[in-house]
Amino acid sequence: MVHQERIAEIAAYYRALDEGTTLRHHFRHVDEEGGLWYIEAVPDRGDLIVIKQAELTLAGQLHRYSWEHLEDEHGGLTDQAIDPEQDPLEAIPAEEFQRVWTR
């Protein structure tokens, strides 16, 4: 029961960020297998928090994670803040992120 309560708290945190923030940053990342990761992040307490994340695999599979779907057998929404200065991320337009996210 405690595990379910913790998951609900985490989902509520990401949902509040998603619904309450207007300033959004979008990034793309190529992983070591050649898969593409698309990220939507918002500022929170001095950090950039990932609120939506989509992985497009080389096989063409799309895995999406957000407060509505935190994790599955393929992976999950990162719980680590990102730093565009340190992380290998490429800034992309919001429209590019949306094209992948709504695919």
VENDAKA-V219490 format. One record per residue. RES is the residue in one small letter. PSI is psi in whole degrees, -180 to 180 (NA if undefined). NEAR is the number of other C-alpha atoms within 8 Angstrom. Layout:
res->(RES,RES)
psi->(PSI,PSI)
near->(NEAR,NEAR)
//
This chain:
res->(m,v,h,q,e,r,i,a,e,i,a,a,y,y,r,a,l,d,e,g,t,t,l,r,h,h,f,r,h,v,d,e,e,g,g,l,w,y,i,e,a,v,p,d,r,g,d,l,i,v,i,k,q,a,e,l,t,l,a,g,q,l,h,r,y,s,w,e,h,l,e,d,e,h,g,g,l,t,d,q,a,i,d,p,e,q,d,p,l,e,a,i,p,a,e,e,f,q,r,v,w,t,r)
psi->(-39,-40,-44,-39,-40,-43,-42,-39,-44,-46,-40,-38,-50,-36,-44,-41,-44,-43,-20,-6,133,-29,115,145,143,137,160,147,137,123,176,-20,-2,2,152,131,132,133,137,125,153,152,140,116,43,-3,160,116,129,124,-19,141,131,134,125,109,166,-28,0,5,143,124,125,140,138,-171,-23,-21,87,-37,163,-167,-14,-23,-155,170,129,145,12,136,153,156,101,-22,-29,-36,147,74,145,124,137,161,151,-35,-37,-43,-47,-37,-43,-46,-37,4,NA)
near->(4,5,6,7,8,8,8,8,8,9,11,9,8,11,11,8,11,9,6,6,8,4,6,9,9,13,12,12,10,9,8,5,6,8,11,11,12,13,13,13,12,14,10,8,4,5,9,11,12,15,15,12,13,13,12,11,10,8,4,6,8,8,8,10,13,11,12,7,8,10,9,7,4,6,6,8,12,6,6,6,9,9,8,8,4,5,7,6,8,8,8,9,7,8,6,8,14,8,8,9,8,5,4)
//
